[in-house]
Amino acid sequence: KLFLTRKKALIESKLPPFLSYADAKVGCISHGVIMCIKDFGCIVRFYGDVSGLVPMQELTTECMANPQELFFVGQ
């Protein structure tokens, strides 16, 4: 698979990329793309086919009932 991007946040990011699951440690922050939104959080894809769940309580400091209020697929 080959994925190309023009997303400025990904291209100019100063954050370390998650190239493997070993890079994605608890507490680490990186840029990714929302692939799916569920009631309990968002599925986010990173580089190297790495993906994971960001739980709703970790998405924002704002109180929300539904993640689709603030987020969308591809964001």
N, CA, C and O atoms as a Tinker XYZ file with bonds, in Angstrom:
   300  protein
     1  N      0.835000   -1.180000    0.000000    73     2
     2  CA     0.000000    0.000000    0.000000    64     1     3
     3  C      0.876000    1.237000    0.000000    63     2     4     5
     4  O      1.966000    1.257000    0.571000    81     3
     5  N      0.373000    2.253000   -0.648000    73     3     6
     6  CA     1.056000    3.540000   -0.673000    64     5     7
     7  C      0.040000    4.608000   -0.341000    63     6     8     9
     8  O     -0.982000    4.727000   -1.016000    81     7
     9  N      0.310000    5.388000    0.695000    73     7    10
    10  CA    -0.559000    6.488000    1.079000    64     9    11
    11  C      0.209000    7.781000    0.906000    63    10    12    13
    12  O      1.340000    7.908000    1.375000    81    11
    13  N     -0.398000    8.732000    0.240000    73    11    14
    14  CA     0.177000   10.061000    0.059000    64    13    15
    15  C     -0.689000   11.059000    0.804000    63    14    16    17
    16  O     -1.891000   10.848000    0.967000    81    15
    17  N     -0.081000   12.141000    1.255000    73    15    18
    18  CA    -0.843000   13.162000    1.961000    64    17    19
    19  C     -0.353000   14.551000    1.592000    63    18    20    21
    20  O      0.815000   14.762000    1.266000    81    19
    21  N     -1.274000   15.478000    1.656000    73    19    22
    22  CA    -0.950000   16.898000    1.529000    64    21    23
    23  C     -1.356000   17.623000    2.802000    63    22    24    25
    24  O     -1.344000   18.853000    2.853000    81    23
    25  N     -1.716000   16.862000    3.827000    73    23    26
    26  CA    -2.133000   17.475000    5.084000    64    25    27
    27  C     -0.948000   18.205000    5.703000    63    26    28    29
    28  O      0.069000   17.603000    6.046000    81    27
    29  N     -1.106000   19.505000    5.833000    73    27    30
    30  CA    -0.027000   20.352000    6.339000    64    29    31
    31  C      0.428000   19.916000    7.737000    63    30    32    33
    32  O      1.622000   19.909000    8.034000    81    31
    33  N     -0.531000   19.554000    8.587000    73    31    34
    34  CA    -0.188000   19.137000    9.956000    64    33    35
    35  C      0.710000   17.906000    9.956000    63    34    36    37
    36  O      1.583000   17.786000   10.815000    81    35
    37  N      0.514000   16.993000    9.014000    73    35    38
    38  CA     1.345000   15.790000    8.947000    64    37    39
    39  C      2.712000   16.086000    8.343000    63    38    40    41
    40  O      3.729000   15.579000    8.816000    81    39
    41  N      2.733000   16.901000    7.303000    73    39    42
    42  CA     3.989000   17.199000    6.604000    64    41    43
    43  C      4.928000   18.036000    7.467000    63    42    44    45
    44  O      6.134000   17.790000    7.491000    81    43
    45  N      4.381000   19.023000    8.175000    73    43    46
    46  CA     5.211000   19.955000    8.950000    64    45    47
    47  C      5.308000   19.594000   10.432000    63    46    48    49
    48  O      5.849000   20.370000   11.219000    81    47
    49  N      4.800000   18.445000   10.815000    73    47    50
    50  CA     4.763000   18.062000   12.221000    64    49    51
    51  C      6.160000   17.957000   12.830000    63    50    52    53
    52  O      7.083000   17.418000   12.218000    81    51
    53  N      6.291000   18.475000   14.031000    73    51    54
    54  CA     7.525000   18.334000   14.816000    64    53    55
    55  C      7.409000   17.149000   15.781000    63    54    56    57
    56  O      8.374000   16.793000   16.459000    81    55
    57  N      6.217000   16.542000   15.834000    73    55    58
    58  CA     5.998000   15.388000   16.711000    64    57    59
    59  C      6.605000   14.142000   16.087000    63    58    60    61
    60  O      6.632000   14.014000   14.863000    81    59
    61  N      7.092000   13.223000   16.911000    73    59    62
    62  CA     7.657000   11.985000   16.355000    64    61    63
    63  C      6.555000   11.127000   15.733000    63    62    64    65
    64  O      5.492000   10.972000   16.334000    81    63
    65  N      6.784000   10.566000   14.544000    73    63    66
    66  CA     5.755000    9.725000   13.913000    64    65    67
    67  C      5.707000    8.340000   14.552000    63    66    68    69
    68  O      6.722000    7.827000   15.023000    81    67
    69  N      4.527000    7.746000   14.563000    73    67    70
    70  CA     4.377000    6.355000   14.981000    64    69    71
    71  C      4.553000    5.502000   13.731000    63    70    72    73
    72  O      3.615000    5.353000   12.948000    81    71
    73  N      5.733000    4.944000   13.538000    73    71    74
    74  CA     6.025000    4.111000   12.372000    64    73    75
    75  C      5.738000    2.639000   12.641000    63    74    76    77
    76  O      5.607000    1.843000   11.711000    81    75
    77  N      5.642000    2.282000   13.926000    73    75    78
    78  CA     5.313000    0.915000   14.332000    64    77    79
    79  C      4.582000    1.000000   15.668000    63    78    80    81
    80  O      4.571000    2.047000   16.316000    81    79
    81  N      3.979000   -0.100000   16.067000    73    79    82
    82  CA     3.280000   -0.114000   17.354000    64    81    83
    83  C      4.253000    0.084000   18.517000    63    82    84    85
    84  O      3.845000    0.546000   19.583000    81    83
    85  N      5.512000   -0.251000   18.334000    73    83    86
    86  CA     6.520000   -0.036000   19.379000    64    85    87
    87  C      6.738000    1.456000   19.634000    63    86    88    89
    88  O      7.092000    1.848000   20.746000    81    87
    89  N      6.529000    2.290000   18.614000    73    87    90
    90  CA     6.679000    3.743000   18.766000    64    89    91
    91  C      5.512000    4.360000   19.528000    63    90    92    93
    92  O      5.669000    5.420000   20.135000    81    91
    93  N      4.362000    3.729000   19.509000    73    91    94
    94  CA     3.134000    4.273000   20.106000    64    93    95
    95  C      3.039000    3.859000   21.568000    63    94    96    97
    96  O      2.336000    2.910000   21.916000    81    95
    97  N      3.751000    4.579000   22.406000    73    95    98
    98  CA     3.770000    4.270000   23.836000    64    97    99
    99  C      2.768000    5.154000   24.577000    63    98   100   101
   100  O      2.418000    6.235000   24.104000    81    99
   101  N      2.317000    4.696000   25.726000    73    99   102
   102  CA     1.401000    5.465000   26.558000    64   101   103
   103  C      2.022000    6.822000   26.860000    63   102   104   105
   104  O      3.177000    6.903000   27.276000    81   103
   105  N      1.257000    7.882000   26.651000    73   103   106
   106  CA     1.722000    9.234000   26.922000    64   105   107
   107  C      2.359000    9.920000   25.735000    63   106   108   109
   108  O      2.553000   11.135000   25.767000    81   107
   109  N      2.692000    9.180000   24.681000    73   107   110
   110  CA     3.281000    9.775000   23.472000    64   109   111
   111  C      2.188000   10.420000   22.631000    63   110   112   113
   112  O      1.055000    9.941000   22.587000    81   111
   113  N      2.544000   11.511000   21.968000    73   111   114
   114  CA     1.604000   12.244000   21.119000    64   113   115
   115  C      2.157000   12.300000   19.709000    63   114   116   117
   116  O      3.347000   12.544000   19.509000    81   115
   117  N      1.286000   12.072000   18.727000    73   115   118
   118  CA     1.668000   12.163000   17.321000    64   117   119
   119  C      0.449000   12.578000   16.515000    63   118   120   121
   120  O     -0.683000   12.470000   16.987000    81   119
   121  N      0.683000   13.051000   15.306000    73   119   122
   122  CA    -0.426000   13.384000   14.413000    64   121   123
   123  C     -0.918000   12.127000   13.724000    63   122   124   125
   124  O     -0.137000   11.220000   13.434000    81   123
   125  N     -2.219000   12.075000   13.463000    73   123   126
   126  CA    -2.831000   10.970000   12.743000    64   125   127
   127  C     -4.085000   11.457000   12.041000    63   126   128   129
   128  O     -4.411000   12.643000   12.083000    81   127
   129  N     -4.784000   10.538000   11.399000    73   127   130
   130  CA    -6.000000   10.860000   10.656000    64   129   131
   131  C     -7.143000   10.012000   11.202000    63   130   132   133
   132  O     -6.992000    8.804000   11.379000    81   131
   133  N     -8.280000   10.638000   11.467000    73   131   134
   134  CA    -9.447000    9.919000   11.972000    64   133   135
   135  C    -10.021000    9.056000   10.859000    63   134   136   137
   136  O    -10.362000    9.552000    9.786000    81   135
   137  N    -10.123000    7.763000   11.127000    73   135   138
   138  CA   -10.646000    6.809000   10.145000    64   137   139
   139  C    -12.091000    6.419000   10.436000    63   138   140   141
   140  O    -12.839000    6.066000    9.525000    81   139
   141  N    -12.482000    6.484000   11.708000    73   139   142
   142  CA   -13.818000    6.036000   12.102000    64   141   143
   143  C    -14.182000    6.714000   13.422000    63   142   144   145
   144  O    -13.329000    6.887000   14.293000    81   143
   145  N    -15.438000    7.091000   13.562000    73   143   146
   146  CA   -15.912000    7.710000   14.800000    64   145   147
   147  C    -16.982000    6.818000   15.411000    63   146   148   149
   148  O    -17.955000    6.449000   14.753000    81   147
   149  N    -16.789000    6.482000   16.667000    73   147   150
   150  CA   -17.735000    5.653000   17.419000    64   149   151
   151  C    -18.214000    6.456000   18.627000    63   150   152   153
   152  O    -17.648000    7.504000   18.937000    81   151
   153  N    -19.251000    5.970000   19.308000    73   151   154
   154  CA   -19.761000    6.649000   20.502000    64   153   155
   155  C    -18.719000    6.718000   21.610000    63   154   156   157
   156  O    -18.763000    7.623000   22.443000    81   155
   157  N    -17.786000    5.779000   21.631000    73   155   158
   158  CA   -16.796000    5.682000   22.704000    64   157   159
   159  C    -15.445000    6.299000   22.346000    63   158   160   161
   160  O    -14.540000    6.306000   23.181000    81   159
   161  N    -15.282000    6.823000   21.109000    73   159   162
   162  CA   -14.023000    7.448000   20.716000    64   161   163
   163  C    -13.783000    7.380000   19.221000    63   162   164   165
   164  O    -14.688000    7.061000   18.451000    81   163
   165  N    -12.559000    7.681000   18.815000    73   163   166
   166  CA   -12.190000    7.707000   17.395000    64   165   167
   167  C    -11.085000    6.696000   17.104000    63   166   168   169
   168  O    -10.159000    6.525000   17.896000    81   167
   169  N    -11.194000    6.032000   15.961000    73   167   170
   170  CA   -10.124000    5.173000   15.472000    64   169   171
   171  C     -9.234000    6.063000   14.614000    63   170   172   173
   172  O     -9.700000    6.675000   13.653000    81   171
   173  N     -7.958000    6.132000   14.964000    73   171   174
   174  CA    -7.011000    7.025000   14.292000    64   173   175
   175  C     -5.921000    6.200000   13.627000    63   174   176   177
   176  O     -5.404000    5.253000   14.218000    81   175
   177  N     -5.573000    6.563000   12.393000    73   175   178
   178  CA    -4.476000    5.890000   11.674000    64   177   179
   179  C     -3.257000    6.809000   11.695000    63   178   180   181
   180  O     -3.356000    8.023000   11.516000    81   179
   181  N     -2.108000    6.182000   11.920000    73   179   182
   182  CA    -0.832000    6.878000   11.911000    64   181   183
   183  C     -0.005000    6.321000   10.757000    63   182   184   185
   184  O     -0.537000    5.590000    9.921000    81   183
   185  N      1.256000    6.644000   10.694000    73   183   186
   186  CA     2.128000    6.101000    9.646000    64   185   187
   187  C      2.348000    4.609000    9.865000    63   186   188   189
   188  O      2.057000    4.087000   10.941000    81   187
   189  N      2.857000    3.930000    8.856000    73   187   190
   190  CA     3.236000    2.527000    8.981000    64   189   191
   191  C      2.077000    1.595000    9.269000    63   190   192   193
   192  O      2.269000    0.546000    9.883000    81   191
   193  N      0.878000    1.956000    8.837000    73   191   194
   194  CA    -0.318000    1.143000    9.069000    64   193   195
   195  C     -0.615000    0.960000   10.551000    63   194   196   197
   196  O     -1.283000   -0.001000   10.932000    81   195
   197  N     -0.136000    1.856000   11.383000    73   195   198
   198  CA    -0.416000    1.835000   12.816000    64   197   199
   199  C     -1.750000    2.542000   13.035000    63   198   200   201
   200  O     -1.963000    3.644000   12.529000    81   199
   201  N     -2.639000    1.916000   13.781000    73   199   202
   202  CA    -3.913000    2.550000   14.107000    64   201   203
   203  C     -4.271000    2.213000   15.542000    63   202   204   205
   204  O     -3.764000    1.250000   16.119000    81   203
   205  N     -5.153000    3.023000   16.106000    73   203   206
   206  CA    -5.551000    2.777000   17.480000    64   205   207
   207  C     -6.761000    3.591000   17.869000    63   206   208   209
   208  O     -7.194000    4.483000   17.139000    81   207
   209  N     -7.300000    3.273000   19.025000    73   207   210
   210  CA    -8.462000    3.958000   19.570000    64   209   211
   211  C     -8.007000    5.102000   20.464000    63   210   212   213
   212  O     -7.154000    4.930000   21.334000    81   211
   213  N     -8.594000    6.273000   20.231000    73   211   214
   214  CA    -8.443000    7.387000   21.163000    64   213   215
   215  C     -9.791000    7.488000   21.877000    63   214   216   217
   216  O    -10.777000    7.903000   21.268000    81   215
   217  N     -9.849000    7.114000   23.167000    73   215   218
   218  CA   -11.121000    7.117000   23.887000    64   217   219
   219  C    -11.707000    8.524000   23.996000    63   218   220   221
   220  O    -10.974000    9.513000   23.979000    81   219
   221  N    -13.027000    8.603000   24.107000    73   219   222
   222  CA   -13.717000    9.883000   24.133000    64   221   223
   223  C    -13.158000   10.825000   25.196000    63   222   224   225
   224  O    -13.035000   12.023000   24.942000    81   223
   225  N    -12.819000   10.318000   26.370000    73   223   226
   226  CA   -12.322000   11.188000   27.441000    64   225   227
   227  C    -10.939000   11.764000   27.124000    63   226   228   229
   228  O    -10.508000   12.708000   27.785000    81   227
   229  N    -10.233000   11.215000   26.125000    73   227   230
   230  CA    -8.915000   11.714000   25.732000    64   229   231
   231  C     -8.974000   12.626000   24.502000    63   230   232   233
   232  O     -7.960000   13.212000   24.121000    81   231
   233  N    -10.148000   12.751000   23.879000    73   231   234
   234  CA   -10.267000   13.523000   22.642000    64   233   235
   235  C    -10.237000   15.027000   22.868000    63   234   236   237
   236  O     -9.668000   15.762000   22.060000    81   235
   237  N    -10.838000   15.494000   23.950000    73   235   238
   238  CA   -10.958000   16.927000   24.188000    64   237   239
   239  C    -11.172000   17.190000   25.672000    63   238   240   241
   240  O    -11.539000   16.292000   26.430000    81   239
   241  N    -10.941000   18.423000   26.070000    73   239   242
   242  CA   -11.217000   18.825000   27.448000    64   241   243
   243  C    -12.662000   19.288000   27.590000    63   242   244   245
   244  O    -13.155000   19.457000   28.705000    81   243
   245  N    -13.346000   19.496000   26.457000    73   243   246
   246  CA   -14.744000   19.916000   26.472000    64   245   247
   247  C    -15.652000   18.724000   26.753000    63   246   248   249
   248  O    -15.326000   17.588000   26.410000    81   247
   249  N    -16.790000   18.996000   27.380000    73   247   250
   250  CA   -17.775000   17.950000   27.634000    64   249   251
   251  C    -18.616000   17.758000   26.374000    63   250   252   253
   252  O    -19.155000   18.721000   25.828000    81   251
   253  N    -18.725000   16.514000   25.917000    73   251   254
   254  CA   -19.540000   16.238000   24.731000    64   253   255
   255  C    -20.195000   14.877000   24.877000    63   254   256   257
   256  O    -19.648000   13.966000   25.499000    81   255
   257  N    -21.377000   14.759000   24.291000    73   255   258
   258  CA   -22.103000   13.495000   24.345000    64   257   259
   259  C    -21.738000   12.597000   23.176000    63   258   260   261
   260  O    -21.809000   11.373000   23.282000    81   259
   261  N    -21.347000   13.204000   22.057000    73   259   262
   262  CA   -21.078000   12.456000   20.834000    64   261   263
   263  C    -19.830000   13.027000   20.158000    63   262   264   265
   264  O    -19.802000   14.223000   19.868000    81   263
   265  N    -18.801000   12.224000   19.896000    73   263   266
   266  CA   -17.585000   12.729000   19.256000    64   265   267
   267  C    -17.829000   13.359000   17.883000    63   266   268   269
   268  O    -17.033000   14.186000   17.439000    81   267
   269  N    -18.920000   12.981000   17.201000    73   267   270
   270  CA   -19.212000   13.553000   15.885000    64   269   271
   271  C    -19.590000   15.025000   15.964000    63   270   272   273
   272  O    -19.689000   15.690000   14.933000    81   271
   273  N    -19.803000   15.549000   17.181000    73   271   274
   274  CA   -20.080000   16.973000   17.355000    64   273   275
   275  C    -18.845000   17.813000   17.019000    63   274   276   277
   276  O    -18.976000   18.942000   16.547000    81   275
   277  N    -17.661000   17.275000   17.256000    73   275   278
   278  CA   -16.422000   18.038000   17.075000    64   277   279
   279  C    -15.474000   17.463000   16.035000    63   278   280   281
   280  O    -14.583000   18.170000   15.563000    81   279
   281  N    -15.641000   16.199000   15.666000    73   279   282
   282  CA   -14.679000   15.525000   14.796000    64   281   283
   283  C    -15.358000   14.937000   13.572000    63   282   284   285
   284  O    -16.567000   14.706000   13.574000    81   283
   285  N    -14.566000   14.693000   12.512000    73   283   286
   286  CA   -15.094000   14.062000   11.305000    64   285   287
   287  C    -14.029000   13.152000   10.706000    63   286   288   289
   288  O    -12.835000   13.350000   10.932000    81   287
   289  N    -14.464000   12.156000    9.941000    73   287   290
   290  CA   -13.551000   11.216000    9.287000    64   289   291
   291  C    -12.670000   11.990000    8.305000    63   290   292   293
   292  O    -13.161000   12.817000    7.535000    81   291
   293  N    -11.381000   11.716000    8.340000    73   291   294
   294  CA   -10.422000   12.403000    7.479000    64   293   295
   295  C     -9.747000   13.581000    8.147000    63   294   296   297
   296  O     -8.782000   14.130000    7.616000    81   295
   297  N    -10.242000   13.971000    9.301000    73   295   298
   298  CA    -9.674000   15.109000   10.023000    64   297   299
   299  C     -8.335000   14.745000   10.605000    63   298   300
   300  O     -7.697000   15.575000   11.252000    81   299
